[in-house]
Amino acid sequence: MKELAPGVHHINCMPLPNAVNAFLLDDVLVDAGGRQHAGRILRELKGNAVTAHALTHVHPDHQGGSHQVCETLGIPYWVPELDVPAAENPRLIRERQPGHPIARLMDRLFTGPPHRVDRVLREGDAVGSFTVLFTPGHSAGHVSFWRESDRVLVLGDVLNNQDPLLAIPGLRLPKNFFTPDPAVNRASAKRLGELEPRLVLFGHGAALRDTRKFVEFCAAL
């Protein structure tokens, strides 16, 4: 793990850097890659206090390792309110995604087992030193995590900082075939740009510390 800010650590879920990211925010693991990535995440967490596991959203490359991580560590599972049904019945992940062959392939490759949700996440909730923001579009219940004191933002897949399939770096919207409501997702991105974060952490892509670049990109959507 690499510390990016006080109490904020980055975990590479795959050997390829930044392809699929998870984060330890204080003592809460945020996201858990695909089901093949749980072992790697658990190795990275070894020796660290982890008291809960939260998701930005219930997609195959974010919830895939959640069941194994929660079972192994004996920790509660925290999920955005409108994504709870998909967390407890992953068949709904596929049903809620656009019917694109690549989306179906990602479902087959990465989706993990169901797991009972212990806490529902809503706008304004506290997750460690972070506040939950409701940022839907990429999934029905997608949330981001915001720490105003030092302006750190964990935004899941509202935006990517590299192409999730080709690994080409750079800010971009998530692909429409992974995003049920692109227009709502763009509105969520605009909202996040208005926060003027100093550090932005993505589900896919490297951390970004260029506030102006982020703000201008979001404003132009």
Secondary structure per residue as TSV (DSSP state, phi and psi in degrees):
chain	resnum	aa	ss	phi	psi
A	1	M	-	360.0	149.7
A	2	K	E	-122.2	129.8
A	3	E	E	-80.2	126.1
A	4	L	E	-105.4	-23.4
A	5	A	E	-160.7	166.3
A	6	P	T	-54.4	121.0
A	7	G	T	73.8	11.4
A	8	V	E	-123.2	115.1
A	9	H	E	-122.9	141.4
A	10	H	E	-98.1	139.0
A	11	I	E	-123.3	123.2
A	12	N	E	-79.4	116.4
A	13	C	S	-75.9	-21.9
A	14	M	S	-125.2	160.5
A	15	P	S	-60.8	-32.5
A	16	L	S	-70.9	119.6
A	17	P	T	-58.0	132.1
A	18	N	T	67.7	8.1
A	19	A	S	-65.9	-46.7
A	20	V	S	-137.9	120.5
A	21	N	E	-110.1	148.5
A	22	A	E	-131.4	164.9
A	23	F	E	-141.1	144.8
A	24	L	E	-103.0	109.4
A	25	L	E	-101.2	108.1
A	26	D	T	57.6	-109.5
A	27	D	T	-118.0	23.6
A	28	V	E	-115.8	122.2
A	29	L	E	-78.6	125.6
A	30	V	E	-108.6	117.9
A	31	D	-	71.0	159.7
A	32	A	-	-148.8	27.2
A	33	G	-	57.4	-157.3
A	34	G	S	-87.2	173.5
A	35	R	G	-63.7	-25.7
A	36	Q	G	-73.9	-13.2
A	37	H	G	-96.0	-4.8
A	38	A	H	-60.8	-42.5
A	39	G	H	-61.3	-42.5
A	40	R	H	-63.4	-42.9
A	41	I	H	-63.0	-44.0
A	42	L	H	-62.6	-37.8
A	43	R	H	-63.8	-40.7
A	44	E	H	-65.7	-32.8
A	45	L	H	-81.6	-12.1
A	46	K	T	-55.8	130.8
A	47	G	T	89.3	-4.3
A	48	N	S	-107.4	145.1
A	49	A	-	-74.9	123.3
A	50	V	-	-130.4	118.3
A	51	T	-	-108.9	-10.8
A	52	A	E	-162.3	163.4
A	53	H	E	-129.0	122.0
A	54	A	E	-118.2	153.2
A	55	L	-	-115.6	146.2
A	56	T	S	-75.2	-36.2
A	57	H	-	-167.9	161.3
A	58	V	-	-99.0	83.0
A	59	H	-	-122.1	160.5
A	60	P	H	-55.4	-36.4
A	61	D	H	-90.1	13.6
A	62	H	H	-127.0	-32.3
A	63	Q	H	-104.1	-4.5
A	64	G	T	-56.6	-39.9
A	65	G	T	-93.3	2.4
A	66	S	H	-62.9	-46.3
A	67	H	H	-59.2	-48.5
A	68	Q	H	-65.1	-40.8
A	69	V	H	-63.5	-47.8
A	70	C	H	-64.3	-41.0
A	71	E	H	-66.9	-43.3
A	72	T	H	-67.0	-42.8
A	73	L	H	-90.4	-11.5
A	74	G	T	64.8	42.2
A	75	I	-	-116.4	155.3
A	76	P	-	-74.4	158.2
A	77	Y	E	-110.6	120.9
A	78	W	E	-114.3	125.4
A	79	V	E	-136.5	141.9
A	80	P	E	-56.7	142.7
A	81	E	G	-51.6	-50.7
A	82	L	G	-78.8	-7.3
A	83	D	G	-100.4	-1.7
A	84	V	H	-58.3	-44.9
A	85	P	H	-57.7	-38.4
A	86	A	H	-71.5	-31.8
A	87	A	H	-65.5	-37.7
A	88	E	H	-90.5	-12.6
A	89	N	-	-143.8	83.5
A	90	P	T	-60.3	-12.6
A	91	R	H	-57.2	-29.8
A	92	L	H	-69.6	-23.0
A	93	I	H	-58.4	-50.4
A	94	R	H	-63.6	-41.6
A	95	E	H	-66.7	-30.6
A	96	R	H	-86.3	-14.8
A	97	Q	S	-82.6	153.0
A	98	P	-	-56.9	147.1
A	99	G	-	-80.8	57.9
A	100	H	-	-100.1	143.4
A	101	P	H	-57.0	-36.8
A	102	I	H	-69.2	-39.7
A	103	A	H	-62.2	-40.3
A	104	R	H	-66.8	-36.8
A	105	L	H	-64.4	-45.0
A	106	M	H	-60.6	-36.6
A	107	D	H	-61.7	-46.1
A	108	R	H	-66.2	-36.8
A	109	L	H	-76.5	-39.1
A	110	F	H	-118.3	-24.0
A	111	T	-	-59.7	134.6
A	112	G	-	-100.7	178.3
A	113	P	-	-67.1	162.5
A	114	P	-	-68.2	158.6
A	115	H	-	-152.2	138.2
A	116	R	-	-66.9	133.4
A	117	V	-	-84.1	131.6
A	118	D	S	-97.4	-27.0
A	119	R	E	-143.5	134.6
A	120	V	E	-94.1	129.2
A	121	L	E	-95.9	131.4
A	122	R	-	-132.9	161.2
A	123	E	T	-47.5	129.6
A	124	G	T	91.4	-10.4
A	125	D	-	-66.2	153.4
A	126	A	E	-95.9	133.4
A	127	V	E	-126.4	98.4
A	128	G	T	59.6	-130.4
A	129	S	T	-88.5	7.9
A	130	F	E	-106.4	157.1
A	131	T	E	-111.6	138.1
A	132	V	E	-78.1	132.1
A	133	L	E	-117.1	132.3
A	134	F	E	-81.7	113.9
A	135	T	-	-131.4	69.2
A	136	P	-	-75.7	173.9
A	137	G	S	128.3	-56.3
A	138	H	S	-69.7	-30.5
A	139	S	S	-143.4	166.4
A	140	A	T	-60.2	-37.8
A	141	G	T	-110.4	8.3
A	142	H	-	-45.3	133.9
A	143	V	E	-126.5	159.8
A	144	S	E	-121.1	166.3
A	145	F	E	-123.2	128.2
A	146	W	E	-129.6	129.0
A	147	R	E	-116.4	105.1
A	148	E	T	-68.5	-30.0
A	149	S	T	-58.1	-38.3
A	150	D	T	-125.7	10.7
A	151	R	T	61.2	47.4
A	152	V	E	-97.3	131.4
A	153	L	E	-125.3	127.3
A	154	V	E	-111.2	110.0
A	155	L	-	-112.9	12.8
A	156	G	T	57.0	-122.2
A	157	D	T	-115.7	22.5
A	158	V	S	-56.9	-40.1
A	159	L	S	-135.7	156.4
A	160	N	E	-111.8	151.8
A	161	N	E	-110.7	16.9
A	162	Q	E	-164.7	157.3
A	163	D	-	-65.2	123.2
A	164	P	T	-68.9	-15.4
A	165	L	T	-102.8	-39.0
A	166	L	T	-101.5	-9.9
A	167	A	-	63.3	22.3
A	168	I	-	-77.6	124.0
A	169	P	E	-72.7	158.8
A	170	G	E	129.9	147.8
A	171	L	E	-63.9	138.8
A	172	R	E	-164.3	157.4
A	173	L	-	-70.4	153.6
A	174	P	-	-65.4	155.3
A	175	K	-	-65.4	140.5
A	176	N	G	-61.0	-29.3
A	177	F	G	-77.4	-0.9
A	178	F	G	-108.0	-0.3
A	179	T	-	-125.2	106.0
A	180	P	S	-61.2	-33.1
A	181	D	-	-135.9	83.1
A	182	P	H	-58.8	-35.9
A	183	A	H	-65.3	-43.1
A	184	V	H	-66.6	-37.6
A	185	N	H	-63.2	-40.4
A	186	R	H	-61.5	-39.7
A	187	A	H	-62.7	-38.9
A	188	S	H	-63.9	-41.0
A	189	A	H	-63.4	-42.1
A	190	K	H	-60.2	-41.2
A	191	R	H	-59.6	-43.8
A	192	L	H	-67.7	-35.4
A	193	G	H	-60.0	-34.9
A	194	E	T	-67.1	-16.2
A	195	L	T	-74.2	-20.2
A	196	E	-	53.7	58.3
A	197	P	-	-68.2	150.1
A	198	R	S	-90.1	-27.1
A	199	L	E	-136.9	123.4
A	200	V	E	-117.0	130.0
A	201	L	E	-118.2	131.0
A	202	F	-	-113.8	157.4
A	203	G	S	-68.0	-30.0
A	204	H	S	-138.2	120.1
A	205	G	S	114.3	163.4
A	206	A	-	-73.2	156.7
A	207	A	-	-58.8	148.5
A	208	L	B	-123.2	128.3
A	209	R	-	-115.1	10.6
A	210	D	-	-95.9	91.4
A	211	T	H	-60.3	-44.8
A	212	R	H	-60.6	-44.8
A	213	K	H	-58.9	-44.7
A	214	F	H	-65.4	-47.1
A	215	V	H	-62.5	-44.1
A	216	E	H	-66.4	-39.0
A	217	F	H	-61.9	-47.8
A	218	C	H	-65.0	-40.7
A	219	A	H	-64.1	-29.1
A	220	A	T	-83.2	-6.2
A	221	L	-	-70.7	360.0
